[in-house]
Amino acid sequence: MTDPIADLLIRIQNGAKRGHETVTAPASKLKTEVLRVLKAEGFISGYEQISVDGLPTLRIQLRYVGERQPMITALRRVSRPGKRVYVGRRNVVRVRSGMGLSILSTSKGVMTDQASRRAGLGGEVLCQVW
């Protein structure tokens, strides 16, 4: 697998479209941080790290609104292994006029675009969620 973050995002998006309660993905520290931000912003209900066949795995509880409408409308991977996308502190853009969010990897950890603007930090734009 060349892009584990894209794999995580696709698993979440496919599970939400199919109406699954939970999805699983191989665990890593970066994926756990991305899920922490998604949970804090209310896009997923929760996540936990479990062991499946001796391998660390993340179980993600998806969140729905009303009549099985997924909370996450779309996920977009911005920075890829073949093309890294970095932004300075003054160039952090808003997603969907503030209705969505960007997840950035900064020197102070993984955070949303709004938090990075407040902290005055730039970094690598991992993905956008709305």
N, C-alpha and C positions, 0 to 999 in steps of 0.2 A: 504494500500500500504506500503510495507516494505522498498522499495528502490526508493525514488522519483527521484534521479539522473538517475538511470537506465531507469525509465519510460520516462524521458525527452529525453534521448539519443535514445531510441527505437522509440519514436514518430517522432523525426527528421529523423532518418534513414528510417523508413517506408514511411514517407511523401516524402522524396527525391526519393526513389525507384519508387513510384507511380507517380511522376511528379507534386505534388501539389505545388502551389505557397506559401501557408502558412500552418502552423500547429499550434494548440493550446495546451497548457499544464497548469495545475494548477501552480500558482505563489508561489515562495518563494525567500528569499534573496539569498540563495546559488545558485538556478537555474538562477537567474538574473545575478549573478556574472559569472557563467559558460558561459552564453550567451554573456556577455560583452566581455569575452576573445575570444569566437568564432567569434564575429563581428570584433574585433580589428585585428584578424589574417586573416580575409577575407573568412571564411568558410560559414557564413550566411550574407544575405543582411542587416538584421536589426531585431529588436524586439521591442515590446511595451507592456506595462501592461494595460489591459482593464478590465472591470467588466462585467461578464456574470452571470446573475441571482443573483447579489449581491456578487459574489465570485471573488476574484482577479485571473485573468487569463493572461497568456503570449501568445501573438500572434507573431509567429516567421516567418519571410520572408526568404525562402530558396533561395540559390544562385545556379545558373546553369551556365555551360560553354558550349559554342557551341550549338550543337544539343541536348539540354535537358540532358546533362551529369551533374549529381549532383557534386557540388564542394567537397562534403564529400563522399569519397569512402567507408570508414568504421569508425565506432565508437566502442571502446572497453572499458567497465567498468573494472577498475583495482581493486580499493578498494571497497569491498562490506560490507554490515552490518555484515555478518558472518565471514569475513576475511579482516580486515583492513590492508592496505599496506602503510607503511611509509618508506621514504628514507631520508638519511642524505644528507647534502649539497655536499658531495663528491660522492654520489652514484646516482645522478640524471642521468638517462640514456636518450640517444637520441632515437627518434622514427623514424624508417625507414631511418636511416642515415641522419636525419635532414629534411626529406621531410614531416614528420608529427610532431605532438607535443603532449606533455603530459600536462594535466591541474592539477596543484597542489593546495592544500589548505595549505597555510603557515601561520605563525604568523603575517605576514604583508598583508594577504588577498589572494585571489585566483589569480594565475598567471601561466604563461606558464613555461615549463621546462627551456627554455633559460633565461627567466627573473629571475627565482629562482637561476640559476647558477651564473648570474651576481651579484645578491644580496647576494650570499653566504648563501642561506637558503634551508633547506629541509622541508619536510612536508608530508601530505597524498596525494598519487597519486589518483586523482579522476577518470580520464579517459585518453584514448589516442585517437587521431583523425588523420586520414590521408586520 
